[in-house]
Amino acid sequence: MRFKSTRDSGSHQGILYRDAIFQGLAPDGGLYLPTGKADLSAVFASLSRDVSFLEAATKVTAALLGEEMDDASAERVCRKAFSFEPELKPLKDNLYILELFHGPSCAFKDFGASFLAASMEEVLRKEHKKAVILTATSGDTGSAVARAFYGKDNLDVVILYPSGRVSPLQEKQLTTVGGNVRALEVRGSFDDCQRMVKEAFLDRDLNEALTLTSANSINLGRLIPQSFYYIWAWARLREEHADLRFCVPSGNFGNLSAGLLARFWGLPVPGFLAATNANDVVPAYLKTGEFQPRPSLQTLSNAMDVGNPSNFERMLSLFDGDLEAMRGVIAEAVVSDDETLQTIRKVKEEEGYLLDPHTAVAYLASRRYQEQSGGPVPMAALSTAHPGKFVEVVQEALGQAPPLPPQLRALLPLEKRSTLIGNSLEDLRRALI
Ligand SMILES: *Cc1c(COP(=O)(O)O)cnc(C)c1O
């Protein structure tokens, strides 16, 4: 499979995965997608209902990237990437929670970050090169990236985060990894961090001294592995539920785009449900046909507080800009903060299951969809984070704090190690060289 930019309408061959992952964004400012339609339906059909996640991931990787990764290489990358697995938890009335938070940072972003890290390591190992991953974070992405790249040969990681503006637990996650991962605590805002990273990528001297690359969420190497858990969940449930739908709590819509890719490769999923909080730019587009980005609103499901979703361009491109086609596959739902709190409370009381605020959005959207469909149509709601990551929100909903997952509990006694710097490119340059 080859890849080309969403903004490239030419019909050339496209570039290799290995080149696309080191570029991140395409040179024309677009996002990478497969050049044509691959048909993986035979691979999907070959997955048994007790297939492990690792086996499913390895088969799909080999099928997708066979041109540049032989079977041994695909297996090595997946083995390194996935030391953790998703889990499916059945609730009542054909609703399943697809738990994606069993990785090192307790959020679904671990799947994408780990696979990207393992792929980059595989490429650099063969070429005997070194690279520096430079990334700005407001919390979640940084911790997944830090853990994914920890201990990788040939790769150093530098994370910029705004001083005093990430939660204490998030700061622990960013600053206690050590080894090849450095945390720079910037006297400024998240926007300052992002600007400094952008400036660094444009700075000729810096780029001559170091091979700088990014690991942000639009990277193709993070998108592709996010398709694997849709495929795995489908294989697990297809005997009972041939018509399983997925509900995806969305912010930048990378997760949903990955599900769409799986469907374009032949996964027989009748449809998806895109669930957002008050940042409902995509649901509004599906309703009105008008895409109107706007500044983001702060909500309780804050990893979904995105006012201009970067993957919308990918979604449009996958449907060739055809709104009706998109409406045929993606339904939408919007969930308020009050509803999120009520849902966390109600589901804990009635079903004995503890939801994080993002999963609560997906849960309520799924139940509404079932109601509108006139019956308990089978649905899998993607659970994107462990409730223990959102102590304050769960506390507000239930009156008591959630248990911390062991991965996070282990961080509490560790000492923060970061370098405090100013918010100019010059400050960053001094820290890098
Ligand atoms: C990043 C994130 C999301 C949103 O995922 P997108 O791919 O940006 O739509 C949802 N929930 C959690 C917990 C996240 O960290």
Ligand as a Chemical Component Dictionary entry (heavy atoms), coordinates in Angstrom:
data_LIG
# 
_chem_comp.id                   LIG 
_chem_comp.type                 NON-POLYMER 
_chem_comp.pdbx_formal_charge   0 
_chem_comp.three_letter_code    LIG 
# 
loop_
_chem_comp_atom.comp_id 
_chem_comp_atom.atom_id 
_chem_comp_atom.alt_atom_id 
_chem_comp_atom.type_symbol 
_chem_comp_atom.charge 
_chem_comp_atom.model_Cartn_x 
_chem_comp_atom.model_Cartn_y 
_chem_comp_atom.model_Cartn_z 
_chem_comp_atom.pdbx_ordinal 
LIG C1 C1 C 0 -7.646  12.020 22.337 1  
LIG C2 C2 C 0 -8.832  11.507 23.083 2  
LIG C3 C3 C 0 -10.125 11.438 22.509 3  
LIG C4 C4 C 0 -10.428 11.972 21.119 4  
LIG O1 O1 O 0 -9.860  11.165 20.106 5  
LIG P1 P1 P 0 -9.741  11.763 18.618 6  
LIG O2 O2 O 0 -9.023  10.727 17.856 7  
LIG O3 O3 O 0 -8.987  13.051 18.734 8  
LIG O4 O4 O 0 -11.135 11.985 18.134 9  
LIG C5 C5 C 0 -11.166 10.895 23.252 10 
LIG N1 N1 N 0 -10.958 10.470 24.515 11 
LIG C6 C6 C 0 -9.746  10.530 25.103 12 
LIG C7 C7 C 0 -9.621  10.059 26.507 13 
LIG C8 C8 C 0 -8.638  11.034 24.420 14 
LIG O5 O5 O 0 -7.448  11.090 25.030 15 
# 
loop_
_chem_comp_bond.comp_id 
_chem_comp_bond.atom_id_1 
_chem_comp_bond.atom_id_2 
_chem_comp_bond.value_order 
_chem_comp_bond.pdbx_ordinal 
LIG C1 C2 SING 1  
LIG C2 C3 SING 2  
LIG C2 C8 DOUB 3  
LIG C3 C4 SING 4  
LIG C3 C5 DOUB 5  
LIG C4 O1 SING 6  
LIG O1 P1 SING 7  
LIG P1 O2 DOUB 8  
LIG P1 O3 SING 9  
LIG P1 O4 SING 10 
LIG C5 N1 SING 11 
LIG N1 C6 DOUB 12 
LIG C6 C7 SING 13 
LIG C6 C8 SING 14 
LIG C8 O5 SING 15 
# 
